[in-house]
């Protein structure tokens, strides 16, 4: 039968006695100070860390061997002298005075045990050692007892912390919300999370953790929507997806939504496709939230400008082929794009204007035989690459019924892709190698 009753102790401003002055005692003292305890260390000799703390007045140091009566007034005692007879004497006095006692070298002689712990504050996730909670204001504290096996407990703690940090375990607050939609004055936070090119596996661990703790998710059309199925039923999901020529929720209203929900005490994730700062209007949303006095975090995402070409075997740079690349939308002037075929041009949101774009690039001086690839639905079920040249890509894309979302890659790097090899073989009437 398990005879351990797990609980947390509030030791702030309460006396805790540490008997011993070595590294273990120092580690215990550090954790107790982090928790706000008044610490008295009893030991004739102490390590430098404890000596410095005593000199600074952070702890009380009784510079002698342990004596009966040293536990008077203590709420808790840790003994770590390395001398079994002394530790047993401390434990015996603690038993008589009804003071819980941690015995570092002999768990069976103890009446209390320090678990392997980790703290996940709201803004960051940092693991502590076995001294106890991190000094930061902890949002979640995980403590593990494992049959008095500290190494086993530490491994379990780390596994739970990793699952919490990655968003695999539910991390979201459950609060009593008032009738007006607020939670009593708390201001929520906003996170602008880049979701990558659409595959949930390419969402960052930080992004997953923030989603797992979100109260509201404001989501784009090209965000990795598969991750939404893991959200709790009471998480509010607001779809603000846009398509070409159809913006049902204007950007100004999206900005307002982020501010309104955060001011009502909710933690908000703005889940975008790609990266928030690559044609994602993340800068505008950041400005609006900061102007409202909100705490905002930006989580970078894997941009489709690089990842979608890579999905079909096209590197945007390659030694001896292309030393640089530019990322534009098809709505921008193309005559100022640097370089020729050796400088890769990546176009986002350009399917409907493909013919006009190709014509403009040729008119600006790019060779008509410059290779082009149009990659549809990168990492999605419809992923496909259609290749050609500036002279014929518009006709080829029309014949293939290319549909958005798609990324267009222009430059000699397209020749490195399997799709170009197949295209060349078909054009020349030979089997691709």
C-alpha positions in Angstrom: 0.0 0.0 0.0 1.3 3.5 -0.8 1.9 5.4 2.4 2.8 8.7 0.7 0.2 11.5 0.7 1.2 14.0 -2.0 0.7 17.7 -1.4 2.3 21.1 -1.9 3.7 23.1 1.0 3.6 26.9 1.2 6.8 27.7 3.1 7.0 31.4 2.3 8.1 33.3 5.4 8.2 30.1 7.4 11.3 28.6 9.1 12.9 25.6 7.4 16.1 24.1 8.9 18.7 22.5 6.7 21.3 20.4 8.5 24.5 20.0 6.5 26.6 22.3 4.5 27.5 20.3 1.3 26.3 20.4 -2.3 23.0 18.6 -1.5 22.2 21.0 1.3 23.0 23.9 -1.0 20.6 22.5 -3.6 17.9 22.1 -1.1 18.5 25.6 0.3 18.3 27.1 -3.2 14.8 25.6 -3.8 13.6 26.6 -0.4 14.7 30.2 -1.0 13.0 30.2 -4.4 9.8 29.2 -2.6 10.3 32.1 -0.1 11.2 30.2 3.0 13.3 31.5 5.9 16.2 29.1 5.9 18.5 28.2 8.8 21.6 26.1 7.9 23.2 24.2 10.7 26.7 23.0 9.8 30.3 23.8 11.0 31.5 24.1 7.4 29.5 25.1 4.3 30.2 25.3 0.6 30.8 28.6 -1.0 27.3 29.1 -2.2 25.9 28.8 1.3 28.7 30.9 2.7 27.9 33.7 0.2 24.2 33.5 1.0 24.9 33.8 4.7 27.2 36.7 4.2 24.5 38.4 2.2 22.0 37.8 4.9 19.9 35.6 2.6 20.1 32.6 5.1 20.9 32.2 8.7 24.0 30.1 9.3 24.6 28.3 12.6 28.3 27.5 12.3 28.6 24.4 14.5 27.5 20.7 14.6 23.8 19.9 15.0 22.4 20.0 18.6 19.1 19.0 20.1 16.8 22.0 20.0 18.0 23.2 16.6 14.6 22.4 15.1 12.6 24.6 17.4 10.1 26.6 15.5 10.7 24.8 12.2 7.9 23.8 9.9 10.2 21.5 7.9 13.7 20.1 8.1 16.1 18.7 5.5 19.1 16.8 6.8 22.0 16.0 4.4 25.1 15.8 6.6 26.6 12.6 5.0 26.9 11.2 8.6 24.2 8.6 9.2 24.2 9.0 13.0 23.6 12.7 12.7 20.9 12.3 10.1 19.2 9.7 12.3 19.4 12.1 15.3 17.8 14.9 13.3 15.1 12.6 12.1 14.4 11.4 15.6 14.0 14.9 16.9 11.8 15.8 14.0 9.6 12.9 14.9 9.3 14.0 18.5 8.5 17.6 17.6 6.0 16.5 14.8 8.1 18.2 12.1 8.2 16.7 8.7 11.8 15.6 7.8 13.6 15.0 4.5 16.6 12.7 4.9 18.7 12.9 1.8 20.7 9.7 2.3 18.0 7.5 3.8 14.5 7.7 2.3 13.2 5.1 4.8 14.2 7.2 7.7 12.3 10.2 6.3 8.8 11.4 6.8 8.9 13.7 3.7 10.4 13.3 0.3 11.3 16.0 -2.3 9.7 15.0 -5.7 11.3 15.5 -9.1 9.6 18.7 -10.1 9.2 21.0 -13.1 7.4 24.3 -13.5 5.9 25.6 -16.7 5.3 29.3 -16.3 2.7 30.9 -18.5 5.2 32.6 -20.7 8.0 30.0 -20.8 8.7 26.4 -19.9 11.8 25.8 -17.8 12.7 22.6 -15.9 14.1 22.8 -12.4 16.2 20.3 -10.6 14.8 18.3 -7.6 15.0 21.3 -5.3 11.4 22.1 -6.2 9.5 24.7 -8.3 11.2 27.2 -10.5 11.3 30.6 -9.0 9.2 32.0 -11.8 5.5 32.3 -11.3 4.5 28.8 -12.2 1.4 28.2 -14.3 1.7 24.5 -14.0 3.8 22.5 -11.5 4.4 18.8 -12.1 5.9 16.8 -9.2 6.7 13.1 -9.4 7.3 10.5 -6.7 8.4 7.2 -8.1 8.8 4.6 -5.3 11.5 6.7 -3.8 13.6 6.2 -6.9 14.8 9.8 -7.7 16.3 8.9 -11.1 13.1 7.2 -12.2 11.1 10.2 -11.0 13.3 12.6 -12.9 12.8 10.7 -16.1 9.1 10.6 -15.7 9.0 14.3 -14.8 11.0 15.2 -17.9 8.6 13.1 -20.1 5.6 14.8 -18.7 7.2 18.2 -19.1 8.0 17.5 -22.7 4.5 16.4 -23.4 3.1 19.6 -21.8 5.6 21.8 -23.6 4.8 20.2 -27.0 1.0 20.6 -26.4 0.3 16.8 -26.4 -1.2 17.2 -22.9 -4.0 19.7 -22.0 -2.4 22.8 -20.6 -5.3 25.2 -20.9 -6.6 27.1 -17.9 -10.2 26.4 -16.8 -11.5 29.6 -15.2 -14.7 30.8 -13.7 -15.8 33.4 -16.2 -18.2 36.2 -15.3 -21.4 36.9 -17.1 -19.8 39.8 -19.0 -17.3 37.4 -20.5 -14.4 38.5 -18.3 -12.5 36.6 -15.6 -12.4 39.3 -13.0 -9.8 41.6 -14.4 -7.2 39.3 -15.8 -5.9 40.5 -19.2 -5.3 37.7 -21.7 -2.3 37.3 -24.0 -2.1 37.1 -27.8 0.2 34.8 -29.7 0.8 35.2 -33.4 1.6 31.7 -34.4 3.1 30.7 -37.8 1.5 27.3 -38.6 3.8 26.3 -41.5 2.7 25.2 -44.9 -0.3 23.2 -43.8 1.1 19.9 -42.5 0.5 19.8 -38.7 3.9 18.1 -38.3 5.6 21.3 -39.4 4.0 23.4 -36.6 6.6 24.3 -34.0 6.6 22.9 -30.5 6.1 26.4 -29.1 3.1 26.9 -31.4 1.5 23.6 -30.2 2.0 24.5 -26.6 0.3 27.9 -27.0 -2.6 26.2 -28.9 -3.0 23.7 -26.1 -3.5 26.6 -23.6 -5.6 28.9 -25.8 -9.1 30.0 -25.0 -9.7 31.5 -28.5 -8.1 30.5 -31.8 -8.4 32.9 -34.8 -7.5 30.8 -37.8 -6.6 31.5 -41.4 -7.6 29.4 -44.4 -4.1 28.0 -45.0 -3.3 27.3 -41.4 -2.8 23.6 -40.4 -6.4 23.0 -39.5 -5.8 19.4 -38.5 -4.5 20.7 -35.1 -7.9 22.2 -34.3 -9.5 18.8 -33.7 -7.4 18.4 -30.6 -8.8 21.5 -29.0 -11.2 21.3 -26.1 -14.9 21.7 -27.0 -15.2 25.0 -25.2 -12.3 26.7 -27.1 -13.7 29.3 -29.4 -12.5 28.9 -33.0 -13.0 32.0 -35.2 -12.5 31.4 -38.9 -11.2 34.5 -40.7 -10.0 32.7 -43.8 -9.6 34.6 -47.0 -9.6 33.6 -50.7 -8.6 35.6 -53.7 -11.1 38.5 -54.0 -13.1 37.3 -51.0 -12.2 38.7 -47.6 -15.3 38.1 -45.4 -13.5 39.3 -42.3 -11.4 42.4 -43.1 -8.0 42.8 -41.5 -9.2 45.7 -39.3 -11.9 43.4 -37.8 -9.3 40.7 -37.2 -7.2 43.1 -35.3 -10.3 44.1 -33.2 -11.1 40.5 -32.5 -7.6 39.8 -31.1 -7.9 42.9 -28.8 -11.5 42.3 -27.7 -10.9 38.7 -26.6 -7.6 39.4 -24.8 -9.1 42.3 -23.0 -11.8 40.0 -21.8 -9.2 37.9 -20.1 -8.8 35.2 -22.7 -5.6 33.8 -24.1 -5.7 34.2 -27.9 -3.8 32.3 -30.6 -3.8 33.9 -34.1 -3.0 30.8 -36.2 -1.6 31.6 -39.6 -0.3 29.6 -42.5 3.4 29.9 -43.1 5.2 32.6 -41.1 3.3 35.6 -39.5 5.7 38.0 -41.1 5.9 36.6 -44.6 2.8 38.2 -46.3 0.8 37.2 -43.2 0.1 40.8 -42.0 1.5 39.8 -38.7 3.2 43.2 -38.3 -0.2 44.9 -38.5 -1.7 42.6 -35.8 1.3 43.1 -33.6 1.0 46.8 -33.8 -2.7 46.8 -33.0 -2.3 44.5 -30.0 0.6 46.6 -28.6 -1.3 49.8 -29.1 -4.0 48.2 -26.9 -1.4 47.5 -24.2 -1.5 43.7 -24.7 1.2 41.2 -24.1 2.0 39.7 -27.6 4.3 36.9 -28.6 5.3 36.1 -32.2 6.1 32.4 -33.0 7.9 32.0 -36.3 6.6 29.4 -38.8 8.0 27.5 -41.7 7.3 29.7 -44.6 5.7 28.2 -47.7 8.1 30.2 -49.8 10.9 27.8 -49.0 9.1 24.7 -47.7 6.7 24.1 -50.6 9.4 24.2 -53.3 11.4 21.9 -51.1 8.5 19.4 -50.9 8.9 18.8 -54.7 12.6 18.7 -54.7 13.4 22.4 -55.5 15.9 24.2 -53.3 15.5 28.0 -53.6 19.3 28.3 -53.5 21.9 25.8 -54.7 25.6 26.2 -55.1 26.6 27.0 -58.7 22.9 27.5 -59.7 21.4 30.2 -57.5 23.0 32.2 -54.7 20.0 34.2 -53.7 16.2 34.4 -53.9 13.4 36.9 -53.7 9.8 36.3 -52.4 7.0 38.4 -53.8 3.3 38.3 -54.4 2.1 38.4 -58.0 0.5 41.8 -57.2 3.8 43.6 -57.0 5.9 45.3 -59.7 8.2 42.7 -61.1 10.6 44.9 -63.1 12.7 45.5 -60.0 13.4 41.9 -59.2 17.2 41.3 -59.2 19.1 38.9 -61.3 18.2 36.5 -64.1 17.6 32.7 -64.0 20.4 32.3 -61.4 18.4 34.4 -58.9 15.4 32.4 -57.8 12.1 34.2 -57.7 9.3 32.8 -55.5 5.8 34.1 -56.1 3.0 33.6 -53.6 -0.7 34.0 -54.4 0.0 34.2 -58.1 -2.0 31.5 -59.9 -4.7 33.8 -61.4 -2.1 36.2 -62.7 0.4 33.7 -64.0 0.2 34.7 -67.6 0.6 38.4 -66.9 3.4 37.7 -64.5 5.3 35.6 -67.1 4.9 38.3 -69.7 6.1 41.0 -67.3 9.2 39.1 -66.4 10.2 38.5 -70.0 9.5 42.1 -70.8 11.8 43.0 -67.8 14.6 41.0 -69.4 14.3 37.5 -68.1 14.9 34.9 -70.8 11.7 33.3 -72.1 13.2 29.8 -71.6 13.7 30.4 -67.8 12.4 27.3 -66.0 9.2 27.7 -63.9 7.4 25.4 -61.5 3.9 25.9 -60.0 3.5 23.8 -56.9 -0.1 23.2 -55.8 -1.2 22.4 -52.2 2.3 21.9 -50.8 2.2 19.1 -48.2 -1.5 18.5 -48.8 -3.4 15.7 -50.5 -3.3 17.6 -53.9 0.4 18.3 -54.0 1.6 18.5 -57.5 4.2 20.3 -59.5 3.5 21.7 -63.0 6.7 22.8 -64.8 7.5 24.8 -68.0 9.2 28.0 -69.0 8.2 31.6 -68.8 7.1 31.2 -72.5 4.6 28.4 -71.9 3.9 28.0 -68.2 0.6 29.8 -68.3 -0.7 27.5 -71.0 0.6 24.4 -69.2 -0.9 25.5 -65.9 -4.3 26.1 -67.6 -4.2 22.7 -69.3 -3.4 21.1 -66.0 -6.2 23.1 -64.3 -3.8 24.3 -61.6 -5.7 25.6 -58.6 -4.7 27.7 -55.6 -3.1 27.6 -53.1 0.1 27.3 -55.1 3.7 28.6 -55.0 5.4 29.6 -58.2 9.2 29.1 -58.5 11.1 30.8 -61.3 14.8 30.2 -62.0 17.3 27.6 -62.9 16.8 25.7 -59.6 13.7 24.3 -61.1 15.9 22.1 -63.3 17.0 20.2 -60.1 13.5 18.9 -59.5 12.1 15.4 -60.4 9.2 17.1 -62.2 11.7 18.9 -64.5 13.5 15.7 -65.3 10.2 14.1 -66.2 9.2 17.1 -68.3 12.5 17.1 -70.2 12.2 13.4 -70.8 8.7 13.7 -72.1 9.7 16.6 -74.3 12.6 14.7 -75.8 10.8 11.4 -76.0 13.1 9.5 -73.7 12.6 7.8 -70.3 13.7 9.9 -67.3 16.7 8.5 -65.5 
